[in-house]
Amino acid sequence: MLKSTLLAGAALFASPAVAQTVDQPATAPVPAPAAAAAPQGKDIIVTAALPQSERDVLQGTSVISGEELTRNLRPTIGETLARQPGVSATSFGPSASRPILRGFQGDRIRVLTDGIGSIDVSNTSVDHAVIIDPLLAERIEVLRGPSALLFGSSAVGGVVNVIDTRIPRTVPENGYRLNGIANYGSAASERSAGAAGDVAVGEHLVLHADGSYLKADDLRTGKGYLLSPAARAAALSQVGQPQLGTDEPIDFAASAALRDRLPNSAAKTWTAGAGASIITDTGNLGVSYSHYDSLYGVPIRYATAVGQEQEAPRLSVVQNRVDLRGEVNTGGGFLDKIRIRAGQATYRHFELEEDGSVGTAFYNNGLEGRLEVVQANRGGWQGASGVQYFNRIFNVVGDEAFLPKNETNQTGFFTLQQYSAGPFRAEGGLRYELTDVSGRVPDGNDRFFGGTRRFDALSGSIGASYALGDGIRIGLNGSRTERAPSAEELLANGPHAGTQAYELGNPDFGVEKSWGLEATLHAHGDGYSFDASAYYNWFSNYISENRVDQAVCEARSDEVDLPCFQYQQGDARYYGFEADASVRLARIGGYTINADLLGDYVRANIVDVSPVPRIPPARVLGGIEAQGDSIGGRVEVEHVFPQNRLAAFETRTDDYTMVNASASFSPFGKDSKTSLLLSANNLFDVVARRHSSFLKDFAPLAGRDIRVTLRFGL
């Protein structure tokens, strides 16, 4: 019965009849990870189309779970992952921080929840939060390199997949299970808690419920000024300058004197969800509903010149979402499994003025789904193929509507094939995408493009690895990728307060193309591990946003009060590396002493123009950790180098060094689900700024932050 139900549901989903026809804003559907239902062992990457060991994947990967996830947990996905190799964050204040992978951000990476996109507008602007709550995450996987393209051409930089338990995968052994977490962070007086529970009803039905709550005050930063030296000097140079025609003159001296506390960065967020699954020996089929509600402040971009504004907006965000996931074991000789994953969400956020009125409203309705068939392993040959559909209807209403109402439809067909023979392993993938982007413009409005652009994109990858010995494997990947321009890159024409820019798109853009190479080394043995990746990407028709003469924007609009930035296409080059290693130093009594070290670096240029803006600088992070049956401790030091490679409109970012320490206690043993963790982050209260942040000159990272986290499980 389950098999026939799932097959019928898959056929229905694959039908074009599911295309949305609503006349209100909508979000986008995109690829889901085939392996979301794969075994959840520590060493298995479930975000890959074919689940496999982390050490066998042909590209850079990271998995964060257990105590490491608890120790690094922050209110945003970006900050939670920022200590992983090759990962940085946009850091637009403590409530809006999206991951950056190998220098790529925005529409070049995919952020997924259990294999389906977050269906929000976080890729549209850095001040928009990702609608995924890390408090409810069971594990987070980061997949970089060619295989990430199976989740969409916009995953050229990589994929972040946050795996939760909202749709149960297994029947609880005792008929129920309960997991929870409570957390306090001193830097923002952050109080948060989350819990998720399952209960079996009969032999095959499992019901689920979860919820979370977070409240945080304005963030306390390191001991120093909020404004960077360059921004302070610019602000102080305006002291005493006449501010004619201004109702509320700006006190530049007061802005330059701000220290220690980040105004307008407080937040309150709550979520609730419910799910149900039918689970049998031959498969599972489940659905879930979730609600997300948040009110958070955006740190103030302080004026440093007469005529600039300095606003303190807040964002009120609501998302309602329904998800479906199913898997059936076919028992056949050729096909091993059929998987289906889908999500639909309605999203809106209001950008509130200081008096509480709505300045600009964003609406986004989206549908995303993925149907996959997995081949059985026959003589070392296995693979997965499928279809993915995505629809987004997006609308911005208000004074700062920089886009017309628009709709994106995307259909992708993909396959990944693997062959293994002794120490040799080969992998090849292919993806074809058809994308339509339409601007819906009322008659008589010539400000925006009102037509439809259609793009065909073909991407492929091929790679091989070889085991040099027990636990040592080298690999080489090559990829050719094509990405259709996003609606924002094609249609933008208006002021964008989040980035403090007047943004101009270009509806005549062609497909962005790139070639890529990646070399990998995985070495794992008794008491040591080492993983490294080096990569090089050549782009043509690379889309970037560059500052241009004000006259360019003034020719398209009667009122341009912000710097003019225009999306342009050209050639670009990205290259870099990431590596992490650990070694067991000693065993003392019941404790194991380990040392670890990671480093990463990326260099990116727009050919014959300038460095790509907001590229994270090189950094190294090393730690020493003691692990016992019930008590553990860790001390780590992270050094981020200065960024001196700048686009014309950027300022230099100084280096910084942070020291962190933590201690954990597991009263029922290290394998139990109950633990208490005490951590001290940025122990020496340094002022730290991320070069990748639009606000780095006005909003430093958190200062000294003492965190207490209790995690429990039944």
Phi and psi in degrees as a GROMACS rama.xvg file:
@    title "Ramachandran Plot"
@    xaxis  label "Phi"
@    yaxis  label "Psi"
@TYPE xy
-61.9156  -41.4222  LEU-2
-61.8  -46.6098  LYS-3
-66.1051  -36.0709  SER-4
-63.7266  -44.7977  THR-5
-67.2135  -42.3196  LEU-6
-62.0493  -40.5055  LEU-7
-64.8059  -41.8145  ALA-8
-63.808  -38.8366  GLY-9
-63.6754  -43.3383  ALA-10
-63.1325  -40.4295  ALA-11
-63.7611  -43.5773  LEU-12
-65.5151  -37.6925  PHE-13
-69.3816  -15.8414  ALA-14
-70.3593  142.165  SER-15
-62.6186  -12.47  PRO-16
-63.6457  -13.8886  ALA-17
-80.3172  -6.16651  VAL-18
-58.0856  135.337  ALA-19
-73.2909  144.52  GLN-20
-123.263  11.231  THR-21
-62.5095  150.06  VAL-22
-101.65  21.5142  ASP-23
-122.99  168.662  GLN-24
-57.9567  148.144  PRO-25
-146.13  164.787  ALA-26
-107.013  178.652  THR-27
-102.941  138.543  ALA-28
-91.7346  142.798  PRO-29
-148.655  -175.945  VAL-30
-70.2206  144.827  PRO-31
-110.501  150.241  ALA-32
-73.351  124.367  PRO-33
-57.1982  -31.4504  ALA-34
-93.1933  17.7181  ALA-35
-57.6481  -24.7463  ALA-36
-98.1432  11.7865  ALA-37
-71.678  167.76  ALA-38
-56.8181  143.941  PRO-39
-101.729  29.2486  GLN-40
-60.9868  156.013  GLY-41
-55.3647  -31.7892  LYS-42
-96.5604  2.46519  ASP-43
-105.252  129.645  ILE-44
-88.1922  109.122  ILE-45
-87.811  -12.1199  VAL-46
-79.1778  -12.5453  THR-47
-73.4976  152.166  ALA-48
-62.309  -33.4771  ALA-49
-120.566  108.471  LEU-50
-54.3609  133.934  PRO-51
-155.409  167.831  GLN-52
-63.0165  143.964  SER-53
-56.5252  -36.0393  GLU-54
-76.4909  -11.5571  ARG-55
-101.477  -10.5851  ASP-56
-65.7629  142.617  VAL-57
-84.1611  11.0642  LEU-58
-146.391  175.024  GLN-59
-64.5424  132.46  GLY-60
-139.593  157.184  THR-61
-143.774  141.31  SER-62
-126.781  129.276  VAL-63
-124.098  122.261  ILE-64
-157.043  178.757  SER-65
58.0546  -138.263  GLY-66
-64.0791  -34.9944  GLU-67
-63.1087  -41.6218  GLU-68
-64.9049  -42.1055  LEU-69
-61.373  -43.1779  THR-70
-66.9403  -37.0237  ARG-71
-94.6818  0.709126  ASN-72
-61.575  128.594  LEU-73
-135.89  170.504  ARG-74
-64.0337  -18.3094  PRO-75
-122.125  155.801  THR-76
-65.0561  -39.567  ILE-77
-59.0482  -49.2115  GLY-78
-70.8522  -32.1165  GLU-79
-62.5386  -34.7191  THR-80
-97.8689  -1.98457  LEU-81
-64.5461  -14.5757  ALA-82
-98.0948  9.35662  ARG-83
-85.6175  150.296  GLN-84
-62.3461  134.39  PRO-85
77.6657  7.27425  GLY-86
-119.165  133.862  VAL-87
-130.098  -163.893  SER-88
-148.633  153.452  ALA-89
-74.3647  -26.3903  THR-90
49.4519  52.1897  SER-91
-90.4141  64.0243  PHE-92
84.9895  172.561  GLY-93
-72.7155  -10.9384  PRO-94
-108.466  -10.827  SER-95
-134.28  93.2699  ALA-96
-143.497  107.217  SER-97
-97.0907  147.723  ARG-98
-64.8098  148.338  PRO-99
-119.388  126.21  ILE-100
-115.731  118.64  LEU-101
54.1034  34.5325  ARG-102
85.3733  -8.25434  GLY-103
-90.9303  141.247  PHE-104
-146.835  -174.857  GLN-105
62.1163  -125.579  GLY-106
-81.9385  7.43561  ASP-107
-104.264  3.90148  ARG-108
-132.364  155.956  ILE-109
-111.384  129.867  ARG-110
-110.037  116.698  VAL-111
-115.049  153.129  LEU-112
-118.326  111.758  THR-113
52.1795  39.5357  ASP-114
95.0622  -6.32789  GLY-115
-122.961  145.305  ILE-116
-55.7353  157.163  GLY-117
-70.2201  -11.839  SER-118
50.4573  59.5583  ILE-119
-137.983  -159.66  ASP-120
-121.724  28.5956  VAL-121
-68.0893  -23.5061  SER-122
-80.8773  -9.42637  ASN-123
-81.2848  -35.0072  THR-124
-158.251  147.563  SER-125
-70.4082  -15.0315  VAL-126
-86.9014  0.933538  ASP-127
-97.9181  126.934  HIS-128
-74.994  150.288  ALA-129
-76.0255  129.502  VAL-130
-89.3445  65.9675  ILE-131
-140.406  128.813  ILE-132
-96.3936  111.515  ASP-133
-61.002  -22.4335  PRO-134
-58.7929  -29.5079  LEU-135
-98.9254  7.92433  LEU-136
-76.7167  136.227  ALA-137
-88.1841  -37.0681  GLU-138
-162.384  160.365  ARG-139
-130.843  132.383  ILE-140
-117.692  140.082  GLU-141
-120.398  120.636  VAL-142
-118.7  118.998  LEU-143
-114.246  155.929  ARG-144
100.343  -172.036  GLY-145
-58.6988  -39.0238  PRO-146
-64.4773  -21.3636  SER-147
-62.1252  -20.2567  ALA-148
-66.778  -15.901  LEU-149
-65.1531  -13.453  LEU-150
-102.441  12.0038  PHE-151
128.259  149.474  GLY-152
-66.0194  -19.5412  SER-153
-77.9143  3.55376  SER-154
-98.7218  26.3876  ALA-155
-58.0438  -30.1007  VAL-156
-84.8981  -25.8126  GLY-157
143.011  -177.508  GLY-158
-131.09  136.29  VAL-159
-114.01  122.129  VAL-160
-120.06  117.73  ASN-161
-96.8891  117.333  VAL-162
-103.707  123.658  ILE-163
-119.715  -170.008  ASP-164
-117.5  19.7375  THR-165
-62.0195  -35.5692  ARG-166
-106.524  106.38  ILE-167
-59.3906  144.092  PRO-168
-106.052  -22.7026  ARG-169
-135.417  158.461  THR-170
-84.1651  128.751  VAL-171
-58.9244  136.608  PRO-172
-60.958  -39.842  GLU-173
-98.4478  10.7542  ASN-174
89.9749  -10.0699  GLY-175
-156.325  161.521  TYR-176
-153.764  149.062  ARG-177
-143.222  129.544  LEU-178
-129.988  140.399  ASN-179
-149.027  164.232  GLY-180
-148.141  141.482  ILE-181
-133.022  141.355  ALA-182
-145.137  143.108  ASN-183
-132.013  132.704  TYR-184
-125.23  128.466  GLY-185
-74.8186  -28.3827  SER-186
-61.6527  -33.1525  ALA-187
-125.383  20.2151  ALA-188
44.9832  46.1688  SER-189
-76.4873  122.853  GLU-190
-118.619  122.654  ARG-191
-145.756  153.768  SER-192
-156.233  149.547  ALA-193
-151.496  151.904  GLY-194
-150.155  149.083  ALA-195
-141.996  135.72  ALA-196
-139.27  147.355  GLY-197
-124.109  148.434  ASP-198
-141.326  134.673  VAL-199
-84.6219  131.905  ALA-200
-116.37  100.43  VAL-201
80.1064  -161.136  GLY-202
-84.1645  -27.6729  GLU-203
-124.497  -14.1198  HIS-204
-98.2186  128.786  LEU-205
-123.66  127.095  VAL-206
-103.081  148.431  LEU-207
-134.731  147.219  HIS-208
-144.961  145.885  ALA-209
-151.826  165.103  ASP-210
-168.186  160.524  GLY-211
-151.791  160.292  SER-212
-148.552  137.935  TYR-213
-141.201  136.223  LEU-214
-137.566  130.152  LYS-215
-139.041  143.638  ALA-216
-88.5282  -176.65  ASP-217
-57.8113  138.523  ASP-218
-72.6149  135.649  LEU-219
-89.0735  126.207  ARG-220
-97.4363  -177.774  THR-221
-65.4087  168.039  GLY-222
-73.3187  92.3321  LYS-223
173.737  -175.21  GLY-224
-75.3832  149.707  TYR-225
-67.9051  -44.8823  LEU-226
-78.3953  141.423  LEU-227
-67.0193  163.414  SER-228
-54.2586  -41.0109  PRO-229
-66.724  -42.3553  ALA-230
-68.8935  -37.7487  ALA-231
-63.574  -43.6366  ARG-232
-62.2573  -41.1569  ALA-233
-65.0489  -42.2527  ALA-234
-65.3332  -44.4734  ALA-235
-65.2726  -28.3219  LEU-236
-68.3071  -15.0885  SER-237
-94.4688  -5.9997  GLN-238
-61.8866  128.1  VAL-239
88.3907  -7.96444  GLY-240
-71.6266  142.408  GLN-241
-67.5142  139.621  PRO-242
-121.33  70.4545  GLN-243
-70.7748  144.185  LEU-244
71.6675  18.4191  GLY-245
-110.126  125.48  THR-246
-67.9123  -39.7017  ASP-247
-125.888  90.0136  GLU-248
-57.1458  144.636  PRO-249
-87.3235  134.23  ILE-250
-88.8455  89.6919  ASP-251
-64.2043  -34.7152  PHE-252
-65.1031  -39.544  ALA-253
-65.6551  -39.4784  ALA-254
-62.8184  -43.9235  SER-255
-66.7273  -22.9926  ALA-256
-89.641  -5.52477  ALA-257
-61.9424  137.298  LEU-258
-142.743  154.854  ARG-259
71.7517  -33.5605  ASP-260
-128.69  135.573  ARG-261
-97.2691  100.282  LEU-262
-60.6158  150.425  PRO-263
62.5705  34.6314  ASN-264
-116.558  8.61104  SER-265
-69.7739  158.272  ALA-266
-152.368  153.815  ALA-267
-142.588  127.307  LYS-268
-139.18  138.933  THR-269
-140.207  149.908  TRP-270
-135.892  158.001  THR-271
-149.998  143.552  ALA-272
-152.06  157.477  GLY-273
-146.135  147.117  ALA-274
-150.084  168.256  GLY-275
-153.286  144.06  ALA-276
-137.232  143.517  SER-277
-99.6923  121.951  ILE-278
-124.939  122.572  ILE-279
-128.645  -178.025  THR-280
-68.8464  -19.4038  ASP-281
-108  4.25829  THR-282
158.301  -170.053  GLY-283
-153.863  153.912  ASN-284
-145.775  124.79  LEU-285
-144.295  159.932  GLY-286
-134.456  160.752  VAL-287
-152.024  158.785  SER-288
-129.276  140.76  TYR-289
-141.702  151.001  SER-290
-128.35  134.324  HIS-291
-127  131.747  TYR-292
-141.308  124.038  ASP-293
-145.082  145.223  SER-294
-130.63  114.885  LEU-295
-139.761  151.918  TYR-296
-92.6278  149.585  GLY-297
-103.094  122.305  VAL-298
-51.2476  144.728  PRO-299
-75.0828  130.651  ILE-300
-89.3431  100.322  ARG-301
-70.8583  143.07  TYR-302
-68.2592  138.644  ALA-303
-123.104  8.27677  THR-304
-152.195  149.513  ALA-305
-60.7491  135.124  VAL-306
101.99  -19.6075  GLY-307
-80.1397  153.432  GLN-308
-101.242  156.336  GLU-309
-135.979  105.316  GLN-310
-103.501  161.414  GLU-311
-125.836  68.8302  ALA-312
-75.871  156.072  PRO-313
-124.481  152.191  ARG-314
-114.894  128.684  LEU-315
-106.635  114.771  SER-316
-119.012  134.407  VAL-317
-137.6  132.802  VAL-318
-134.434  135.117  GLN-319
-118.499  133.028  ASN-320
-142.012  143.042  ARG-321
-124.973  135.984  VAL-322
-128.345  153.035  ASP-323
-134.596  135.627  LEU-324
-143.406  136.9  ARG-325
-150.27  154.888  GLY-326
-150.584  138.085  GLU-327
-133.152  134.04  VAL-328
-84.0162  117.199  ASN-329
-76.2456  -26.5844  THR-330
71.8324  9.24433  GLY-331
-88.5983  175.575  GLY-332
-82.5499  -26.1245  GLY-333
-102.128  -50.9344  PHE-334
-91.0255  138.096  LEU-335
-99.5134  -41.6237  ASP-336
-147.655  155.928  LYS-337
-123.721  131.882  ILE-338
-125.963  146.028  ARG-339
-136.55  140.783  ILE-340
-146.802  132.559  ARG-341
-150.242  153.308  ALA-342
-148.529  143.238  GLY-343
-134.945  135.919  GLN-344
-145.691  146.977  ALA-345
-111.335  132.061  THR-346
-133.745  142.633  TYR-347
-149.589  147.65  ARG-348
-141.074  145.671  HIS-349
-108.164  131.145  PHE-350
-93.3372  111.047  GLU-351
-92.239  136.33  LEU-352
-74.8358  173.138  GLU-353
-64.542  -23.6595  GLU-354
-88.5849  3.59836  ASP-355
92.7465  -6.32086  GLY-356
-75.6283  156.936  SER-357
-84.7882  118.489  VAL-358
-85.1098  -52.9862  GLY-359
-137.695  140.905  THR-360
-118.209  135.368  ALA-361
-113.592  130.187  PHE-362
-124.319  136.369  TYR-363
-147.54  114.051  ASN-364
-111.076  134.875  ASN-365
-143.39  153.031  GLY-366
-135.926  133.062  LEU-367
-141.401  139.047  GLU-368
-155.687  162.765  GLY-369
-150.437  129.83  ARG-370
-119.711  129.279  LEU-371
-134.049  141.491  GLU-372
-118.172  134.879  VAL-373
-111.955  125.263  VAL-374
-77.0782  146.172  GLN-375
-71.0724  152.066  ALA-376
-74.2342  117.043  ASN-377
-126.684  104.471  ARG-378
63.4685  33.1253  GLY-379
90.3834  -3.69444  GLY-380
-102.97  128.374  TRP-381
-148.966  164.37  GLN-382
-170.505  174.431  GLY-383
-144.06  137.887  ALA-384
-138.179  157.227  SER-385
-179.362  -170.975  GLY-386
-132.151  146.013  VAL-387
-131.702  140.867  GLN-388
-129.444  143.981  TYR-389
-143.145  133.354  PHE-390
-138.235  135.294  ASN-391
-138.62  130.324  ARG-392
-117.573  117.211  ILE-393
-125.414  134.746  PHE-394
-142.453  139.712  ASN-395
-121.747  127.358  VAL-396
-125.076  128.583  VAL-397
138.05  -174.552  GLY-398
-64.173  -28.4715  ASP-399
-108.754  37.1843  GLU-400
-76.4192  98.5307  ALA-401
-92.2082  0.306722  PHE-402
-132.494  150.665  LEU-403
-79.4989  165.972  PRO-404
-58.8029  134.649  LYS-405
-145.825  158.317  ASN-406
-132.18  135.623  GLU-407
-118.687  128.524  THR-408
-121.896  132.134  ASN-409
-140.658  130.326  GLN-410
-122.625  129.311  THR-411
-125.906  141.348  GLY-412
-119.504  134.423  PHE-413
-144.464  158.281  PHE-414
-149.764  146.305  THR-415
-131.971  126.701  LEU-416
-124.184  138.252  GLN-417
-129.338  146.059  GLN-418
-136.646  132.484  TYR-419
-126.151  135.061  SER-420
-146.376  101.473  ALA-421
61.3985  -127.172  GLY-422
-79.0317  -8.35728  PRO-423
-95.8021  138.042  PHE-424
-140.188  132.855  ARG-425
-124.088  151.926  ALA-426
-146.361  136.936  GLU-427
-139.218  141.098  GLY-428
-134.585  151.457  GLY-429
-143.224  139.497  LEU-430
-142.821  130.017  ARG-431
-116.687  133.633  TYR-432
-128.631  136.998  GLU-433
-115.808  121.011  LEU-434
-125.645  129.987  THR-435
-114.788  130.235  ASP-436
-122.821  121.968  VAL-437
-122.487  132.969  SER-438
-97.5231  128.791  GLY-439
-104.719  103.613  ARG-440
-119.504  129.687  VAL-441
-60.387  150.433  PRO-442
-56.212  137.626  ASP-443
89.9312  -6.91628  GLY-444
-96.4136  106.033  ASN-445
-101.986  10.0271  ASP-446
-72.235  -38.1138  ARG-447
-109.995  156.052  PHE-448
-71.7961  131.01  PHE-449
-116.472  20.7067  GLY-450
-107.294  -161.738  GLY-451
-125.282  133.641  THR-452
-111.313  137.25  ARG-453
-118.736  135.683  ARG-454
-129.667  136.088  PHE-455
-108.476  127.461  ASP-456
-129.294  130.871  ALA-457
-123.255  122.747  LEU-458
-126.43  147.767  SER-459
-151.208  159.013  GLY-460
-146.491  151.644  SER-461
-145.441  140.261  ILE-462
-155.74  164.055  GLY-463
-148.785  151.458  ALA-464
-138.309  159.479  SER-465
-141.744  133.299  TYR-466
-83.9944  112.528  ALA-467
-76.8227  -20.6462  LEU-468
-177.135  -175.152  GLY-469
-63.1448  112.568  ASP-470
85.9444  4.20675  GLY-471
-122.005  123.478  ILE-472
-139.972  133.595  ARG-473
-112.889  151.954  ILE-474
-148.857  158.628  GLY-475
-140.895  131.288  LEU-476
-122.987  144.981  ASN-477
-127.469  145.899  GLY-478
-144.956  150.358  SER-479
-127.582  117.972  ARG-480
-123.382  149.469  THR-481
-133.346  135.641  GLU-482
-129.465  128.618  ARG-483
-73.5851  141.202  ALA-484
-61.0458  148.256  PRO-485
-80.6625  167.287  SER-486
-59.7786  -37.5078  ALA-487
-64.1291  -42.1029  GLU-488
-70.4823  -28.1932  GLU-489
-86.6163  -40.708  LEU-490
-111.362  -10.5417  LEU-491
-58.3736  137.853  ALA-492
-165.183  81.3777  ASN-493
170.784  174.641  GLY-494
-75.4088  135.672  PRO-495
-122.529  102.161  HIS-496
-64.1456  -34.1257  ALA-497
-59.0714  -39.4211  GLY-498
-102.791  1.98848  THR-499
51.7862  52.7008  GLN-500
-147.063  147.997  ALA-501
-88.7938  118.016  TYR-502
-105.39  134.06  GLU-503
-122.44  120.505  LEU-504
-90.7585  -174.226  GLY-505
-143.415  106.454  ASN-506
-68.8866  -5.52578  PRO-507
-95.0441  6.09931  ASP-508
-59.4806  148.878  PHE-509
-99.1117  -177.19  GLY-510
-69.6816  135.239  VAL-511
-78.571  133.268  GLU-512
-127.992  150.512  LYS-513
-154.328  151.836  SER-514
-109.773  145.369  TRP-515
-142.88  145.861  GLY-516
-126.935  142.73  LEU-517
-143.831  130.667  GLU-518
-111.971  139.338  ALA-519
-131.173  154.06  THR-520
-140.511  124.59  LEU-521
-120.521  123.834  HIS-522
-133.241  116.494  ALA-523
-134.656  132.463  HIS-524
-154.986  -171.454  GLY-525
-66.4902  106.883  ASP-526
89.262  7.35067  GLY-527
-154.153  158.694  TYR-528
-154.493  149.343  SER-529
-150.05  127.653  PHE-530
-132.892  133.2  ASP-531
-146.525  147.513  ALA-532
-139.01  139.591  SER-533
-127.642  140.589  ALA-534
-144.081  157.202  TYR-535
-146.539  130.744  TYR-536
-126.345  130.949  ASN-537
-108.591  120.172  TRP-538
-108.446  140.541  PHE-539
-122.285  151.319  SER-540
56.6445  30.5995  ASN-541
-64.7879  129.716  TYR-542
-95.8932  122.925  ILE-543
-138.35  157.445  SER-544
-104.925  118.18  GLU-545
-124.979  146.846  ASN-546
-74.5246  133.441  ARG-547
-130.29  176.43  VAL-548
-61.0202  141.54  ASP-549
-56.3212  -28.5477  GLN-550
-62.6733  -26.9494  ALA-551
-63.7288  -43.7533  VAL-552
-75.6295  -37.8956  CYS-553
-64.2508  -25.4873  GLU-554
-72.2964  -16.8986  ALA-555
-106.793  -7.34714  ARG-556
-152.824  150.681  SER-557
-79.1229  -20.5788  ASP-558
-135.348  108.722  GLU-559
-127.157  102.741  VAL-560
-104.282  -3.96708  ASP-561
-116.779  160.984  LEU-562
-56.4641  144.299  PRO-563
-89.759  120.716  CYS-564
-122.773  132.187  PHE-565
-123.958  134.899  GLN-566
-71.1028  132.326  TYR-567
-136.037  159.033  GLN-568
-114.109  144.046  GLN-569
-169.24  -167.196  GLY-570
-92.9789  147.982  ASP-571
-146.521  157.843  ALA-572
-133.757  130.397  ARG-573
-122.732  132.585  TYR-574
-151.587  156.472  TYR-575
173.654  -166.81  GLY-576
-152.637  162.622  PHE-577
-145.482  146.249  GLU-578
-152.386  145.429  ALA-579
-144.773  144.864  ASP-580
-142.004  151.414  ALA-581
-143.601  151.356  SER-582
-146.092  141.487  VAL-583
-82.2896  120.18  ARG-584
-85.2955  -38.9469  LEU-585
-168.045  163.192  ALA-586
-119.806  120.868  ARG-587
-125.161  112.326  ILE-588
60.5755  -126.627  GLY-589
-94.7959  16.1005  GLY-590
-116.304  143.585  TYR-591
-108.304  128.995  THR-592
-104.063  119.66  ILE-593
-119.526  149.543  ASN-594
-122.343  144.322  ALA-595
-140.374  157.473  ASP-596
-150.889  135.182  LEU-597
-133.856  155.302  LEU-598
-152.037  152.961  GLY-599
-152.28  157.309  ASP-600
-157.085  139.34  TYR-601
-139.842  140.245  VAL-602
-127.568  128.834  ARG-603
-139.053  134.036  ALA-604
-133.998  141.229  ASN-605
-90.7297  115.064  ILE-606
-56.9523  130.662  VAL-607
63.6897  15.5904  ASP-608
-122.076  -71.8961  VAL-609
-174.976  173.36  SER-610
-59.8043  149.115  PRO-611
-64.2828  134.052  VAL-612
-70.3679  157.176  PRO-613
57.2926  40.2944  ARG-614
-89.3181  126.964  ILE-615
-60.7392  141.265  PRO-616
-78.2911  175.57  PRO-617
-64.2411  151.717  ALA-618
-154.184  157.639  ARG-619
-132.887  146.968  VAL-620
-141.264  124.102  LEU-621
-129.151  148.027  GLY-622
-146.423  159.578  GLY-623
-124.886  132.787  ILE-624
-134.083  138.587  GLU-625
-112.747  128.669  ALA-626
-124.226  124.064  GLN-627
-123.309  -176.657  GLY-628
-64.4152  -35.7627  ASP-629
-130.839  -14.738  SER-630
-126.9  137.534  ILE-631
-142.261  160.529  GLY-632
-151.581  154.858  GLY-633
-150.076  141.449  ARG-634
-128.887  134.413  VAL-635
-140.619  154.021  GLU-636
-128.658  128.995  VAL-637
-118.123  126.486  GLU-638
-118.303  124.729  HIS-639
-109.17  125.03  VAL-640
-76.9957  162.872  PHE-641
-68.559  155.011  PRO-642
-109.593  109.439  GLN-643
-106.465  -7.74694  ASN-644
-89.3729  106.829  ARG-645
-124.874  142.627  LEU-646
-71.5392  165.744  ALA-647
-60.2807  -29.6521  ALA-648
-99.0006  9.2046  PHE-649
-99.0803  164.773  GLU-650
-117.784  156.422  THR-651
-64.7991  146.906  ARG-652
-117.551  127.261  THR-653
-71.9323  160.093  ASP-654
-77.4217  166.076  ASP-655
-155.091  159.076  TYR-656
-130.546  126.265  THR-657
-114.236  140.335  MET-658
-115.926  129.392  VAL-659
-126.645  150.113  ASN-660
-143.944  150.874  ALA-661
-151.218  155.566  SER-662
-138.658  138.416  ALA-663
-125.865  151.057  SER-664
-136.327  122.548  PHE-665
-117.12  96.7788  SER-666
-63.147  -23.1621  PRO-667
-109.458  20.9482  PHE-668
99.8026  156.486  GLY-669
-68.0928  -19.316  LYS-670
-89.2005  -2.02694  ASP-671
-79.0528  167.367  SER-672
-92.4156  3.71137  LYS-673
-109.642  127.537  THR-674
-154.928  155.388  SER-675
-123.18  126.787  LEU-676
-124.615  130.534  LEU-677
-115.914  124.826  LEU-678
-133.521  149.166  SER-679
-124.927  114.025  ALA-680
-109.187  142.772  ASN-681
53.4548  56.4526  ASN-682
-53.379  -36.0358  LEU-683
-96.2593  11.8269  PHE-684
57.6182  43.5424  ASP-685
-80.3828  155.851  VAL-686
-85.4044  119.19  VAL-687
-126.58  138.144  ALA-688
-130.797  135.363  ARG-689
-90.3503  125.517  ARG-690
-62.9207  -26.1908  HIS-691
-74.9941  -7.1531  SER-692
-88.2822  133.965  SER-693
-60.5412  -26.6464  PHE-694
-103.123  16.2494  LEU-695
-62.3923  -24.7213  LYS-696
-82.7748  -6.1269  ASP-697
-128.32  -15.9064  PHE-698
-138.96  90.3065  ALA-699
-66.6518  169.399  PRO-700
-73.3794  174.144  LEU-701
-60.3707  145.109  ALA-702
-80.7325  -153.117  GLY-703
-57.0956  128.736  ARG-704
-133.867  107.577  ASP-705
-91.7365  123.41  ILE-706
-122.909  137.388  ARG-707
-122.071  125.387  VAL-708
-131.289  125.886  THR-709
-110.866  124.162  LEU-710
-120.766  136.319  ARG-711
-139.484  158.006  PHE-712
-151.532  143.082  GLY-713
